[in-house]
Structures are given as C-alpha cells and as structure tokens.
Amino acid sequence: MSFITFAQYADDKSCAKQGRWRISEKRLHLCEFMGGWLGGFIAQRRLRHKSSKVSYQVVFWVIVAIHITFWLNWLFFGKQLVGLFLSSVFKG
C-alpha cells in the first residue's frame, strides 16, 4: 500500500506541474489510512509534495498517530484490546 500511495503522490505532483486534473486529497488520505502512510511520508520528503500545506499535514499526522497507536496496542496488548474496543463500539 505504501508503494501505491507513493505512486499516487508522484502522479499528483506530475499533474500539478502540467496543470492537469489532480488526485483529490481525500483519495491520498484514504491510501494513507489503508496502510500507505509510510509511502506518503517518504513521498512528501522525496518529492516535496503536500509537505507544507498545514491542513493536509494535520490530517496526515492524525492518520499516522492512529496507525502507530493501533499497532503498538496490538503489539503490547494483542487481540484483547482490539476485541474490547470492538465489543464496546458494537454493543447493541
């Protein structure tokens, strides 16, 4: 997913330079959220794309925080925490 996200950033940067139709920020954020945040991070640094737009960066870093929190919880608490969260969300 990181490779796909990086490719999306590269395509969007190319479109921006050529004045063509751009990839939406929502689509880029969706790719990051689906697991491509590291590819997005690398693309921002390598391509210098979306790295200075504050509103974009806020959402990007929230996505990164969600991923890091989830994976650290998974690593240290295993399925117990995820199961507890899901059972509290879907209580009916």
QUIBELGI-V455955 format. One record per residue. N is the residue number from 1. OMEGA is omega in whole degrees, -180 to 180 (* if undefined). Layout:
# QUIBELGI-V455955
N/OMEGA
N/OMEGA
This chain:
# QUIBELGI-V455955
1/178
2/178
3/180
4/180
5/178
6/180
7/178
8/177
9/-179
10/179
11/179
12/178
13/178
14/178
15/179
16/179
17/-176
18/180
19/180
20/178
21/-174
22/173
23/-177
24/177
25/178
26/179
27/178
28/179
29/177
30/177
31/178
32/-178
33/-179
34/174
35/-176
36/-176
37/179
38/175
39/176
40/179
41/180
42/180
43/179
44/-178
45/-176
46/-174
47/-175
48/-177
49/-180
50/-175
51/-178
52/179
53/-172
54/-178
55/178
56/-178
57/179
58/-180
59/180
60/-177
61/172
62/177
63/178
64/-180
65/178
66/-180
67/-179
68/178
69/-180
70/-175
71/175
72/176
73/179
74/-178
75/-174
76/-176
77/178
78/-176
79/-178
80/-177
81/180
82/178
83/178
84/179
85/-178
86/179
87/179
88/180
89/-173
90/175
91/-177
92/*
